Amino acid sequence: MYRFYVVLFLFLCYPVLNAQSKKLPFQALDVFDLEWASDPQISPNGSQIVYKRNGFDIMKDNSRGNLWIIDTDGSSHRKLTSREVNESQACWSPSGDRIAFVSTTDEGAELYMYWVTSGQIAKLSQLETSPGHLTWSPNGKQLAFTMFISEKPPVLIDMPAKPKDADWAKPARITDRLKHEADGRGYMEPGFTHIFTIPSEGGSARQITTDNYDHNSRLSYSPDGKTLYFSANRIEDWEYRFNNSEIYKVDINTKDITALTSQDGPDYAAVASPDGKLVAFLGYMDKVQAHQNTVLHLMNVDGSNRKIISKDLDESISNISWDEKGKGLYFTYDDKGNSKVAYITTSGNITKFADNLGGTTLGRPYASGSYSVSNDGTLVYTQTRPEYPADLAVIQNKKSPQRITHLNDDILNYRELGTTEEVWYNSSFDGRKIQGWIVKPPFYDATKSYPLLVENHGGPILNYGDRFTAEIQLYAAKGYVVFYPNPRGSTSYGEDFANLLYNNYPGQDYDDVMDGVDYLIEKGIADDTKLFVTGGSAGGIMTAWIIGKNNRFKAAVVAKPVMNWISKTLVADNYFGYANSRYPGQPWENFETYWKFSPISLVGNVETPTMVMVGMNDLRTPPSEAKQLYHALKLRKIETVLVEIPDASHGIASKPSNLISKVAHTLAWFEKFRD
């Protein structure tokens, strides 16, 4: 076994050099060398950008991030500080003379200040836990932030005193909360997140909210600095009405809180207009369905005259920010697998500014990214293409974007990547147009026949797009044409398209995937005798559903699936969130429907050799789900193997070595059945 993995490692990392291009395909170890930009923040005068430059630490097997600063024209690119610690949440002062940020220390994360002229830094705080949502007051004298404050857990018994030097078991862990664990975090300590302020010159933090509700939201000052706008779920029965939140304002001096909205659904991301007369926010009235578009609202600062201004856009809106004059807002949205930055006037007229936002998730081609706008309208955003992860791009005077960083040229200029092509085809179920992408192997030869690897995305209400993806490039580098579709249920094709899985999941999304496979075979791009399929989370559900519906694939890798909606719904960290929005009622109220849509119901049909993969600490699709498939296939004597990733949560590939391991195991399994 040891020899097998050594050979596999060499096979992945040292492919044969192409004589014509003198480049190598993308290699597994290249993952550790990749860098990407995130959270760019442009100075008020539009001259400089501070951003987080991310990369991987090969020795510690995790990600790292330092703050860098660069002039808007791409010059004077340098590290903000000389400290080799994680830094984040950079935030320019209103006058542009200082940058507040958060940095790790030996005692935990703290608030720091950087003076632009002198380059000096100072620690401002001594906090109990890590600060979030850092926000400047308009006069630059205060910083607002959020912070978690722990509470004591419930106590049911009085244990007798432990004898001196006795070695007793740890005490029982007791919880009485609806939400008590979270994937990637594990057990959640009891407590609540509150709003604080602190002088920008340092000093004691002052707690603004005190009630037992979470106030973990974006913060926005009124122009006079006397009020903070935020979102929270401060309603009666808040635990069970978990999809609700409202917009509030709090008087910083008196700490009086006023509710400004009251609709049933999530209202959040409140931002006060520059003149202080309006508040913009995101949300929707909850109709209890699989997906609803998030829309942009405006209202007066007292909550009156509320209206939706984004009705003409049939997509969800994110990341809103006012322009300097208060005539409209910038925002982001996804359209047909590509993320955009746009502008909307207060009357609802929309202008697109930039395509290709993203590139801050490296594994698979999901939507991501952020932007920032200066007072003069200069816009900076994280730009990605299939050829590179997030770099910074700048738009000035409404001209074409100018890419000002090239963080991975030292690696990718010497690699031959697979080319990404968009494909459209018709659904055999209802004729709808379905979009997907193929990535062809490096040095692709159209006269040759290639195996097809289908990669199903998670969610399922998410989207893949024409973005950089390390995992799919590694698959392509091994000679596979990789197909990743956006079947019905995917976002960025309108609310109705994403909601087609309501009470019907998995449903005709299966047909959409298989129609794409048939389209590629018909076009001569894929070899019908060499089909392989994989996917994680919802993609794992789809993969398990596919092999339960047909035996066309030579091998499958089912990663972190839901196999049984009845068991999954009651043990996952988000167990309380499935009833009615996925299927009507709770599992014990609608057993037949929950079972009907469970891939385990089809396991008696499976003949495909199947690898099952899961993180051992996964709380979203727990290992018990993966084991149901593995155990069923073992009992049926179908060729199968269970791969359990130690210390991995639902995001298996969050550690770079796990990303490589995931791809390596998938390829090893497929190679076994390729010929």
GUTI-347377 format. One line per 4 residues: their letters; for each residue y negated, x negated, z negated of C-alpha. Coordinates in nm, 2 decimals, decimal comma, always signed. Layout:
N
A = Y/X/Z ~ ...
This chain:
675
MYRF = +0,00/+0,00/+0,00 ~ -0,24/-0,28/-0,09 ~ -0,18/-0,45/+0,25 ~ -0,24/-0,12/+0,43
YVVL = -0,59/-0,08/+0,28 ~ -0,68/-0,44/+0,34 ~ -0,59/-0,39/+0,71 ~ -0,78/-0,06/+0,71
FLFL = -1,09/-0,23/+0,56 ~ -1,09/-0,50/+0,82 ~ -1,02/-0,24/+1,09 ~ -1,33/-0,04/+0,98
CYPV = -1,56/-0,34/+0,93 ~ -1,48/-0,57/+1,22 ~ -1,43/-0,38/+1,54 ~ -1,41/-0,58/+1,87
LNAQ = -1,74/-0,70/+2,01 ~ -1,84/-0,54/+2,34 ~ -1,88/-0,81/+2,60 ~ -2,16/-0,64/+2,79
SKKL = -2,39/-0,53/+2,51 ~ -2,30/-0,81/+2,27 ~ -2,34/-0,54/+2,00 ~ -2,10/-0,41/+1,75
PFQA = -2,04/-0,04/+1,66 ~ -2,18/+0,08/+1,33 ~ -1,96/-0,06/+1,05 ~ -1,86/+0,05/+0,70
LDVF = -2,04/-0,22/+0,51 ~ -2,36/-0,14/+0,71 ~ -2,40/+0,16/+0,47 ~ -2,49/-0,07/+0,19
DLEW = -2,77/-0,23/+0,40 ~ -2,94/+0,09/+0,50 ~ -3,28/+0,18/+0,37 ~ -3,48/+0,50/+0,40
ASDP = -3,83/+0,62/+0,31 ~ -3,90/+0,93/+0,10 ~ -4,18/+1,12/-0,07 ~ -4,48/+0,97/+0,11
QISP = -4,81/+1,04/-0,05 ~ -5,13/+0,97/+0,15 ~ -5,45/+0,87/-0,02 ~ -5,73/+1,13/-0,03
NGSQ = -5,93/+0,93/+0,23 ~ -5,63/+0,89/+0,46 ~ -5,63/+0,51/+0,46 ~ -5,32/+0,42/+0,26
IVYK = -4,97/+0,57/+0,19 ~ -4,76/+0,51/-0,11 ~ -4,39/+0,60/-0,07 ~ -4,05/+0,55/-0,23
RNGF = -3,84/+0,29/-0,04 ~ -3,47/+0,36/-0,11 ~ -3,16/+0,16/-0,06 ~ -2,81/+0,09/-0,21
DIMK = -2,72/-0,17/-0,47 ~ -2,39/-0,32/-0,36 ~ -2,32/-0,47/-0,70 ~ -2,39/-0,15/-0,90
DNSR = -2,27/+0,09/-0,64 ~ -2,56/+0,33/-0,66 ~ -2,90/+0,40/-0,51 ~ -3,22/+0,23/-0,60
GNLW = -3,58/+0,31/-0,52 ~ -3,91/+0,12/-0,55 ~ -4,26/+0,23/-0,46 ~ -4,42/+0,06/-0,16
IIDT = -4,77/+0,09/-0,01 ~ -4,88/+0,06/+0,35 ~ -5,20/+0,12/+0,54 ~ -5,20/+0,42/+0,77
DGSS = -5,21/+0,20/+1,08 ~ -4,88/+0,03/+0,96 ~ -5,05/-0,29/+0,84 ~ -5,05/-0,44/+0,49
HRKL = -4,70/-0,32/+0,41 ~ -4,61/-0,44/+0,06 ~ -4,43/-0,35/-0,27 ~ -4,65/-0,17/-0,51
TSRE = -4,54/-0,36/-0,82 ~ -4,33/-0,67/-0,89 ~ -4,10/-0,48/-1,12 ~ -3,74/-0,44/-1,01
VNES = -3,67/-0,10/-1,16 ~ -3,65/+0,26/-1,02 ~ -3,99/+0,41/-0,95 ~ -4,07/+0,76/-0,82
QACW = -4,31/+1,05/-0,82 ~ -4,61/+0,85/-0,69 ~ -4,93/+1,06/-0,71 ~ -5,28/+0,96/-0,60
SPSG = -5,57/+1,04/-0,83 ~ -5,83/+1,28/-0,68 ~ -6,07/+0,99/-0,62 ~ -5,80/+0,76/-0,48
DRIA = -5,86/+0,48/-0,73 ~ -5,53/+0,51/-0,91 ~ -5,17/+0,60/-0,86 ~ -4,97/+0,77/-1,14
FVST = -4,59/+0,73/-1,11 ~ -4,27/+0,75/-1,31 ~ -4,06/+0,44/-1,38 ~ -3,75/+0,36/-1,57
TDEG = -3,76/+0,15/-1,88 ~ -3,51/+0,03/-2,14 ~ -3,59/+0,34/-2,34 ~ -3,59/+0,59/-2,05
AELY = -3,83/+0,71/-1,78 ~ -4,20/+0,69/-1,86 ~ -4,54/+0,75/-1,70 ~ -4,72/+0,46/-1,55
MYWV = -5,06/+0,40/-1,39 ~ -5,15/+0,16/-1,10 ~ -5,51/+0,06/-1,03 ~ -5,56/+0,03/-0,66
TSGQ = -5,84/-0,23/-0,66 ~ -5,69/-0,47/-0,92 ~ -5,32/-0,40/-0,86 ~ -5,27/-0,39/-1,24
IAKL = -5,03/-0,14/-1,40 ~ -5,00/+0,01/-1,75 ~ -4,75/+0,23/-1,93 ~ -4,91/+0,56/-2,04
SQLE = -4,65/+0,73/-2,24 ~ -4,37/+0,72/-2,50 ~ -4,17/+1,04/-2,41 ~ -3,86/+1,20/-2,55
TSPG = -3,70/+1,26/-2,20 ~ -3,79/+1,20/-1,84 ~ -4,10/+1,36/-1,70 ~ -4,11/+1,57/-1,38
HLTW = -4,36/+1,75/-1,15 ~ -4,64/+1,50/-1,21 ~ -4,98/+1,65/-1,13 ~ -5,34/+1,53/-1,16
SPNG = -5,62/+1,74/-1,30 ~ -5,91/+1,78/-1,05 ~ -6,14/+1,55/-1,25 ~ -5,88/+1,28/-1,29
KQLA = -5,89/+1,29/-1,67 ~ -5,55/+1,45/-1,73 ~ -5,20/+1,45/-1,60 ~ -4,97/+1,75/-1,63
FTMF = -4,59/+1,72/-1,62 ~ -4,27/+1,90/-1,73 ~ -4,02/+1,77/-1,98 ~ -3,69/+1,89/-2,13
ISEK = -3,69/+1,95/-2,51 ~ -3,35/+1,98/-2,67 ~ -3,24/+2,25/-2,91 ~ -2,96/+2,25/-3,17
PPVL = -2,63/+2,40/-3,05 ~ -2,48/+2,70/-3,23 ~ -2,28/+2,63/-3,55 ~ -1,99/+2,87/-3,64
IDMP = -1,82/+2,68/-3,92 ~ -1,89/+2,44/-4,20 ~ -1,65/+2,15/-4,17 ~ -1,54/+1,97/-4,49
AKPK = -1,69/+1,62/-4,53 ~ -1,50/+1,34/-4,36 ~ -1,35/+1,09/-4,60 ~ -1,50/+0,75/-4,59
DADW = -1,36/+0,54/-4,31 ~ -1,15/+0,83/-4,18 ~ -1,08/+0,84/-3,81 ~ -1,13/+1,21/-3,72
AKPA = -1,15/+1,38/-3,39 ~ -1,49/+1,46/-3,24 ~ -1,63/+1,79/-3,35 ~ -1,59/+2,10/-3,14
RITD = -1,85/+2,16/-2,87 ~ -1,98/+2,51/-2,89 ~ -2,19/+2,70/-2,64 ~ -2,30/+3,06/-2,61
RLKH = -2,51/+3,02/-2,29 ~ -2,44/+3,17/-1,95 ~ -2,52/+2,84/-1,77 ~ -2,38/+2,56/-1,97
EADG = -2,27/+2,30/-1,72 ~ -2,39/+2,17/-1,38 ~ -2,22/+1,97/-1,11 ~ -2,33/+1,61/-1,12
RGYM = -2,46/+1,65/-1,48 ~ -2,16/+1,79/-1,66 ~ -2,22/+1,96/-1,99 ~ -2,59/+2,07/-2,03
EPGF = -2,74/+2,00/-2,36 ~ -2,90/+2,31/-2,51 ~ -3,28/+2,32/-2,47 ~ -3,57/+2,42/-2,25
THIF = -3,81/+2,25/-2,01 ~ -4,18/+2,28/-2,10 ~ -4,52/+2,19/-1,96 ~ -4,72/+1,91/-2,11
TIPS = -5,05/+1,73/-2,05 ~ -5,15/+1,37/-2,13 ~ -5,48/+1,18/-2,08 ~ -5,48/+0,97/-1,77
EGGS = -5,58/+0,67/-1,98 ~ -5,28/+0,72/-2,20 ~ -5,23/+0,88/-2,54 ~ -5,03/+1,16/-2,69
ARQI = -4,86/+1,43/-2,48 ~ -4,97/+1,78/-2,56 ~ -4,71/+2,06/-2,52 ~ -4,86/+2,36/-2,34
TTDN = -4,56/+2,60/-2,34 ~ -4,34/+2,67/-2,64 ~ -4,13/+2,99/-2,58 ~ -3,75/+2,96/-2,52
YDHN = -3,77/+2,98/-2,14 ~ -3,74/+2,71/-1,88 ~ -4,07/+2,60/-1,72 ~ -3,92/+2,35/-1,47
SRLS = -4,15/+2,41/-1,17 ~ -4,42/+2,27/-0,96 ~ -4,76/+2,26/-1,13 ~ -5,10/+2,33/-0,98
YSPD = -5,44/+2,30/-1,15 ~ -5,72/+2,54/-1,09 ~ -6,02/+2,36/-0,94 ~ -6,21/+2,37/-1,27
GKTL = -5,91/+2,21/-1,45 ~ -5,89/+2,49/-1,71 ~ -5,57/+2,66/-1,58 ~ -5,23/+2,56/-1,47
YFSA = -5,02/+2,77/-1,23 ~ -4,64/+2,75/-1,25 ~ -4,33/+2,96/-1,20 ~ -4,07/+3,05/-1,46
NRIE = -3,82/+3,32/-1,55 ~ -3,98/+3,46/-1,87 ~ -3,84/+3,81/-1,83 ~ -3,61/+4,00/-2,07
DWEY = -3,25/+3,93/-1,99 ~ -3,35/+3,62/-1,80 ~ -3,01/+3,46/-1,82 ~ -2,84/+3,74/-1,63
RFNN = -3,13/+3,80/-1,39 ~ -3,09/+3,43/-1,28 ~ -3,23/+3,48/-0,93 ~ -3,56/+3,59/-1,06
SEIY = -3,88/+3,39/-1,13 ~ -4,25/+3,49/-1,14 ~ -4,58/+3,31/-1,10 ~ -4,78/+3,26/-1,42
KVDI = -5,10/+3,10/-1,52 ~ -5,16/+2,93/-1,85 ~ -5,50/+2,86/-2,01 ~ -5,47/+2,49/-2,11
NTKD = -5,69/+2,52/-2,41 ~ -5,56/+2,84/-2,57 ~ -5,21/+2,82/-2,42 ~ -5,23/+3,19/-2,33
ITAL = -4,99/+3,28/-2,05 ~ -5,05/+3,56/-1,79 ~ -4,79/+3,69/-1,55 ~ -4,92/+3,72/-1,19
TSQD = -4,62/+3,86/-1,01 ~ -4,34/+4,10/-1,10 ~ -4,11/+4,16/-0,80 ~ -3,74/+4,12/-0,84
GPDY = -3,66/+3,79/-0,68 ~ -3,77/+3,43/-0,68 ~ -4,14/+3,36/-0,67 ~ -4,22/+2,99/-0,70
AAVA = -4,42/+2,69/-0,58 ~ -4,76/+2,83/-0,67 ~ -5,06/+2,63/-0,54 ~ -5,43/+2,72/-0,61
SPDG = -5,67/+2,71/-0,32 ~ -5,95/+2,45/-0,32 ~ -6,21/+2,71/-0,39 ~ -6,01/+2,86/-0,68
KLVA = -6,01/+3,21/-0,54 ~ -5,65/+3,23/-0,41 ~ -5,30/+3,13/-0,51 ~ -5,03/+3,07/-0,24
FLGY = -4,67/+3,08/-0,34 ~ -4,32/+3,12/-0,19 ~ -4,05/+3,38/-0,26 ~ -3,90/+3,71/-0,15
MDKV = -3,80/+4,04/-0,29 ~ -3,42/+4,01/-0,36 ~ -3,22/+4,25/-0,14 ~ -2,89/+4,10/-0,27
QAHQ = -2,74/+3,96/+0,05 ~ -2,60/+3,63/+0,17 ~ -2,93/+3,49/+0,29 ~ -3,30/+3,59/+0,29
NTVL = -3,59/+3,40/+0,44 ~ -3,83/+3,25/+0,19 ~ -4,18/+3,37/+0,29 ~ -4,53/+3,26/+0,22
HLMN = -4,76/+3,48/+0,00 ~ -5,13/+3,48/-0,08 ~ -5,28/+3,66/-0,38 ~ -5,60/+3,66/-0,58
VDGS = -5,59/+3,44/-0,90 ~ -5,55/+3,76/-1,11 ~ -5,24/+3,86/-0,90 ~ -5,41/+4,13/-0,70
NRKI = -5,42/+4,18/-0,32 ~ -5,08/+4,02/-0,27 ~ -4,97/+3,98/+0,09 ~ -4,72/+3,79/+0,31
ISKD = -4,88/+3,58/+0,58 ~ -4,57/+3,43/+0,75 ~ -4,41/+3,75/+0,89 ~ -4,42/+3,61/+1,24
LDES = -4,19/+3,32/+1,15 ~ -3,82/+3,42/+1,13 ~ -3,73/+3,11/+0,92 ~ -3,76/+3,00/+0,56
ISNI = -4,08/+2,82/+0,46 ~ -4,08/+2,52/+0,22 ~ -4,32/+2,25/+0,08 ~ -4,66/+2,43/+0,10
SWDE = -4,99/+2,25/+0,05 ~ -5,35/+2,37/+0,12 ~ -5,58/+2,20/+0,36 ~ -5,90/+2,05/+0,22
KGKG = -6,12/+2,35/+0,33 ~ -5,88/+2,62/+0,21 ~ -5,85/+2,78/+0,55 ~ -5,47/+2,75/+0,57
LYFT = -5,16/+2,56/+0,45 ~ -4,92/+2,30/+0,57 ~ -4,55/+2,37/+0,53 ~ -4,20/+2,28/+0,66
YDDK = -3,93/+2,48/+0,82 ~ -3,60/+2,43/+1,01 ~ -3,56/+2,56/+1,37 ~ -3,23/+2,53/+1,55
GNSK = -3,11/+2,23/+1,35 ~ -3,44/+2,04/+1,36 ~ -3,70/+2,03/+1,08 ~ -4,07/+2,07/+1,14
VAYI = -4,41/+2,03/+0,98 ~ -4,65/+2,31/+1,07 ~ -4,98/+2,47/+0,97 ~ -5,05/+2,84/+0,90
TTSG = -5,40/+2,99/+0,87 ~ -5,47/+3,24/+0,59 ~ -5,45/+3,51/+0,87 ~ -5,10/+3,40/+0,97
NITK = -5,16/+3,19/+1,29 ~ -4,90/+2,91/+1,31 ~ -4,93/+2,57/+1,47 ~ -4,65/+2,32/+1,48
FADN = -4,75/+1,96/+1,41 ~ -4,43/+1,75/+1,40 ~ -4,07/+1,76/+1,48 ~ -3,78/+1,55/+1,35
LGGT = -3,87/+1,57/+0,98 ~ -3,58/+1,44/+0,76 ~ -3,36/+1,14/+0,73 ~ -3,35/+1,11/+0,35
TLGR = -2,98/+1,22/+0,33 ~ -2,77/+0,95/+0,49 ~ -2,42/+1,08/+0,48 ~ -2,42/+1,38/+0,70
PYAS = -2,70/+1,53/+0,92 ~ -2,85/+1,79/+0,68 ~ -3,21/+1,89/+0,66 ~ -3,43/+1,69/+0,43
GSYS = -3,77/+1,50/+0,42 ~ -4,12/+1,55/+0,30 ~ -4,48/+1,50/+0,41 ~ -4,84/+1,46/+0,27
VSND = -5,18/+1,53/+0,41 ~ -5,52/+1,36/+0,33 ~ -5,85/+1,52/+0,30 ~ -5,94/+1,44/+0,66
GTLV = -5,62/+1,60/+0,79 ~ -5,42/+1,28/+0,85 ~ -5,05/+1,36/+0,80 ~ -4,77/+1,14/+0,71
YTQT = -4,40/+1,25/+0,70 ~ -4,05/+1,11/+0,69 ~ -3,93/+1,10/+1,05 ~ -3,56/+1,07/+1,16
RPEY = -3,37/+1,06/+1,48 ~ -2,99/+1,02/+1,53 ~ -3,07/+0,65/+1,58 ~ -3,24/+0,58/+1,24
PADL = -3,28/+0,72/+0,89 ~ -3,62/+0,82/+0,75 ~ -3,91/+0,61/+0,85 ~ -4,28/+0,69/+0,80
AVIQ = -4,47/+0,85/+1,09 ~ -4,84/+0,93/+1,10 ~ -5,04/+1,20/+1,29 ~ -5,41/+1,14/+1,32
NKKS = -5,67/+1,36/+1,50 ~ -5,38/+1,59/+1,61 ~ -5,24/+1,32/+1,84 ~ -4,88/+1,23/+1,89
PQRI = -4,69/+1,09/+1,59 ~ -4,69/+0,72/+1,54 ~ -4,40/+0,56/+1,37 ~ -4,54/+0,29/+1,13
THLN = -4,22/+0,16/+0,96 ~ -3,89/+0,03/+1,10 ~ -3,69/-0,02/+0,78 ~ -3,35/-0,07/+0,95
DDIL = -3,43/-0,27/+1,26 ~ -3,27/-0,57/+1,11 ~ -2,94/-0,39/+1,11 ~ -2,95/-0,12/+1,38
NYRE = -3,10/-0,33/+1,65 ~ -2,77/-0,52/+1,65 ~ -2,54/-0,21/+1,64 ~ -2,43/+0,01/+1,92
LGTT = -2,45/+0,37/+1,79 ~ -2,28/+0,67/+1,93 ~ -2,51/+0,88/+2,14 ~ -2,59/+1,23/+2,01
EEVW = -2,61/+1,52/+2,25 ~ -2,70/+1,89/+2,20 ~ -2,46/+2,16/+2,32 ~ -2,49/+2,53/+2,35
YNSS = -2,21/+2,78/+2,42 ~ -2,14/+3,15/+2,40 ~ -1,95/+3,32/+2,11 ~ -1,63/+3,49/+2,23
FDGR = -1,68/+3,75/+1,96 ~ -2,02/+3,89/+2,05 ~ -2,17/+3,66/+2,31 ~ -2,43/+3,50/+2,08
KIQG = -2,56/+3,16/+2,17 ~ -2,42/+2,90/+1,93 ~ -2,56/+2,55/+1,90 ~ -2,38/+2,23/+1,81
WIVK = -2,40/+1,85/+1,87 ~ -2,15/+1,59/+1,99 ~ -2,17/+1,22/+1,91 ~ -1,99/+1,01/+2,17
PPFY = -1,83/+0,68/+2,08 ~ -2,03/+0,36/+2,14 ~ -1,96/+0,23/+2,49 ~ -1,85/+0,57/+2,59
DATK = -1,66/+0,58/+2,93 ~ -1,67/+0,93/+3,09 ~ -1,35/+0,84/+3,29 ~ -1,15/+0,81/+2,97
SYPL = -1,00/+1,07/+2,75 ~ -1,11/+1,08/+2,38 ~ -0,98/+1,26/+2,08 ~ -1,21/+1,53/+1,93
LVEN = -1,30/+1,53/+1,56 ~ -1,46/+1,85/+1,44 ~ -1,69/+1,81/+1,13 ~ -1,77/+2,14/+0,97
HGGP = -2,09/+2,16/+0,75 ~ -2,12/+2,28/+0,40 ~ -2,32/+2,56/+0,25 ~ -2,22/+2,76/+0,45
ILNY = -2,58/+2,87/+0,46 ~ -2,72/+2,53/+0,56 ~ -2,76/+2,35/+0,89 ~ -2,67/+2,03/+1,07
GDRF = -2,91/+1,88/+1,32 ~ -3,00/+1,59/+1,54 ~ -3,06/+1,36/+1,24 ~ -2,91/+1,02/+1,14
TAEI = -2,57/+1,04/+0,99 ~ -2,37/+0,74/+0,86 ~ -2,04/+0,93/+0,83 ~ -2,04/+1,07/+1,18
QLYA = -2,14/+0,73/+1,32 ~ -1,84/+0,57/+1,15 ~ -1,61/+0,83/+1,30 ~ -1,76/+0,78/+1,64
AKGY = -1,72/+0,40/+1,61 ~ -1,35/+0,45/+1,58 ~ -1,33/+0,62/+1,92 ~ -1,37/+0,99/+1,84
VVFY = -1,60/+1,23/+2,00 ~ -1,74/+1,41/+1,70 ~ -1,84/+1,77/+1,72 ~ -2,06/+1,93/+1,45
PNPR = -2,15/+2,29/+1,51 ~ -2,39/+2,54/+1,35 ~ -2,18/+2,86/+1,35 ~ -2,31/+3,20/+1,23
GSTS = -2,42/+3,17/+0,87 ~ -2,61/+2,86/+0,94 ~ -2,99/+2,85/+0,87 ~ -3,26/+2,78/+1,12
YGED = -3,16/+3,06/+1,36 ~ -3,33/+3,34/+1,19 ~ -3,25/+3,56/+0,88 ~ -3,00/+3,79/+1,06
FANL = -2,79/+3,50/+1,20 ~ -2,76/+3,34/+0,85 ~ -2,68/+3,67/+0,69 ~ -2,39/+3,75/+0,93
LYNN = -2,15/+3,62/+0,67 ~ -2,25/+3,88/+0,41 ~ -1,93/+4,04/+0,29 ~ -1,75/+3,86/+0,57
YPGQ = -1,69/+3,50/+0,48 ~ -1,50/+3,33/+0,64 ~ -1,54/+3,55/+0,94 ~ -1,65/+3,51/+1,29
DYDD = -1,79/+3,17/+1,20 ~ -1,42/+3,06/+1,26 ~ -1,45/+3,19/+1,62 ~ -1,78/+3,01/+1,67
VMDG = -1,62/+2,68/+1,58 ~ -1,31/+2,73/+1,79 ~ -1,53/+2,85/+2,09 ~ -1,71/+2,52/+2,07
VDYL = -1,38/+2,33/+2,08 ~ -1,27/+2,52/+2,38 ~ -1,61/+2,46/+2,55 ~ -1,58/+2,08/+2,51
IEKG = -1,22/+2,09/+2,64 ~ -1,33/+2,29/+2,94 ~ -1,61/+2,04/+3,01 ~ -1,36/+1,75/+3,00
IADD = -1,53/+1,60/+2,69 ~ -1,24/+1,65/+2,46 ~ -0,86/+1,60/+2,49 ~ -0,68/+1,93/+2,40
TKLF = -0,38/+1,73/+2,28 ~ -0,58/+1,52/+2,03 ~ -0,78/+1,76/+1,81 ~ -0,87/+1,67/+1,45
VTGG = -1,07/+1,87/+1,20 ~ -1,24/+1,81/+0,87 ~ -1,53/+1,92/+0,65 ~ -1,64/+1,94/+0,29
SAGG = -1,73/+2,22/+0,05 ~ -1,79/+2,52/+0,28 ~ -1,68/+2,28/+0,56 ~ -1,36/+2,24/+0,36
IMTA = -1,32/+2,61/+0,34 ~ -1,36/+2,64/+0,72 ~ -1,11/+2,36/+0,78 ~ -0,85/+2,52/+0,55
WIIG = -0,92/+2,86/+0,73 ~ -0,88/+2,70/+1,07 ~ -0,54/+2,54/+1,00 ~ -0,43/+2,88/+0,85
KNNR = -0,53/+3,06/+1,17 ~ -0,39/+2,81/+1,43 ~ -0,18/+2,50/+1,47 ~ -0,38/+2,34/+1,75
FKAA = -0,50/+2,04/+1,54 ~ -0,29/+1,73/+1,50 ~ -0,42/+1,66/+1,15 ~ -0,68/+1,79/+0,91
VVAK = -0,87/+1,66/+0,61 ~ -0,98/+1,94/+0,37 ~ -1,25/+1,81/+0,13 ~ -1,36/+1,98/-0,19
PVMN = -1,26/+2,33/-0,07 ~ -1,26/+2,67/-0,23 ~ -0,90/+2,79/-0,17 ~ -0,90/+3,10/-0,40
WISK = -1,22/+3,29/-0,45 ~ -1,08/+3,46/-0,76 ~ -1,01/+3,15/-0,95 ~ -1,31/+2,95/-0,81
TLVA = -1,56/+3,22/-0,90 ~ -1,47/+3,22/-1,27 ~ -1,45/+2,84/-1,33 ~ -1,72/+2,68/-1,12
DNYF = -2,05/+2,58/-1,27 ~ -2,23/+2,86/-1,08 ~ -1,96/+3,12/-1,16 ~ -2,23/+3,38/-1,24
GYAN = -2,39/+3,37/-0,90 ~ -2,13/+3,51/-0,66 ~ -2,08/+3,88/-0,72 ~ -2,25/+4,11/-0,47
SRYP = -2,43/+3,84/-0,27 ~ -2,10/+3,70/-0,14 ~ -1,86/+4,00/-0,19 ~ -1,91/+4,33/-0,36
GQPW = -1,84/+4,33/-0,74 ~ -1,67/+4,08/-0,96 ~ -1,32/+3,95/-0,88 ~ -1,15/+4,19/-1,12
ENFE = -1,34/+4,48/-0,96 ~ -1,26/+4,39/-0,60 ~ -0,94/+4,18/-0,61 ~ -0,83/+4,27/-0,25
TYWK = -1,15/+4,15/-0,08 ~ -1,17/+3,83/-0,28 ~ -0,81/+3,75/-0,19 ~ -0,86/+3,85/+0,18
FSPI = -1,12/+3,59/+0,23 ~ -0,94/+3,32/+0,03 ~ -0,79/+3,04/+0,25 ~ -0,49/+3,02/+0,02
SLVG = -0,39/+3,37/+0,15 ~ -0,32/+3,19/+0,49 ~ -0,13/+2,89/+0,35 ~ +0,21/+3,03/+0,46
NVET = +0,09/+2,98/+0,82 ~ -0,01/+2,61/+0,79 ~ +0,19/+2,36/+0,99 ~ -0,09/+2,10/+1,03
PTMV = -0,05/+1,77/+0,84 ~ -0,33/+1,79/+0,58 ~ -0,50/+1,55/+0,35 ~ -0,67/+1,72/+0,06
MVGM = -0,97/+1,54/-0,10 ~ -1,17/+1,61/-0,41 ~ -1,39/+1,45/-0,67 ~ -1,23/+1,44/-1,01
NDLR = -1,55/+1,55/-1,18 ~ -1,63/+1,83/-0,93 ~ -1,77/+2,14/-1,11 ~ -1,88/+2,33/-0,80
TPPS = -1,54/+2,34/-0,63 ~ -1,32/+2,22/-0,91 ~ -1,01/+2,00/-0,85 ~ -0,79/+2,30/-0,93
EAKQ = -0,89/+2,45/-0,60 ~ -0,79/+2,14/-0,40 ~ -0,46/+2,12/-0,60 ~ -0,37/+2,48/-0,50
LYHA = -0,37/+2,38/-0,13 ~ -0,19/+2,05/-0,20 ~ +0,08/+2,21/-0,42 ~ +0,13/+2,50/-0,18
LKLR = +0,18/+2,26/+0,11 ~ +0,42/+2,04/-0,09 ~ +0,63/+2,34/-0,18 ~ +0,64/+2,43/+0,19
KIET = +0,73/+2,07/+0,28 ~ +0,43/+2,03/+0,51 ~ +0,31/+1,67/+0,54 ~ +0,03/+1,63/+0,29
VLVE = -0,14/+1,39/+0,05 ~ -0,39/+1,45/-0,23 ~ -0,68/+1,21/-0,26 ~ -0,87/+1,23/-0,59
IPDA = -1,20/+1,03/-0,62 ~ -1,25/+0,91/-0,98 ~ -1,59/+0,98/-1,15 ~ -1,71/+1,18/-0,84
SHGI = -1,87/+1,52/-0,86 ~ -1,92/+1,76/-0,57 ~ -2,13/+1,51/-0,39 ~ -1,84/+1,27/-0,34
ASKP = -2,05/+1,04/-0,12 ~ -2,33/+0,99/-0,36 ~ -2,20/+0,65/-0,44 ~ -2,20/+0,43/-0,12
SNLI = -1,85/+0,30/-0,19 ~ -1,73/+0,66/-0,22 ~ -1,89/+0,74/+0,12 ~ -1,70/+0,45/+0,27
SKVA = -1,38/+0,56/+0,09 ~ -1,41/+0,92/+0,21 ~ -1,45/+0,81/+0,57 ~ -1,18/+0,54/+0,55
HTLA = -0,93/+0,79/+0,41 ~ -1,02/+1,05/+0,67 ~ -0,98/+0,80/+0,95 ~ -0,65/+0,66/+0,81
WFEK = -0,50/+1,00/+0,80 ~ -0,61/+1,09/+1,15 ~ -0,50/+0,75/+1,29 ~ -0,15/+0,82/+1,16
FRD = -0,13/+1,12/+1,39 ~ -0,35/+1,01/+1,68 ~ -0,09/+0,90/+1,92
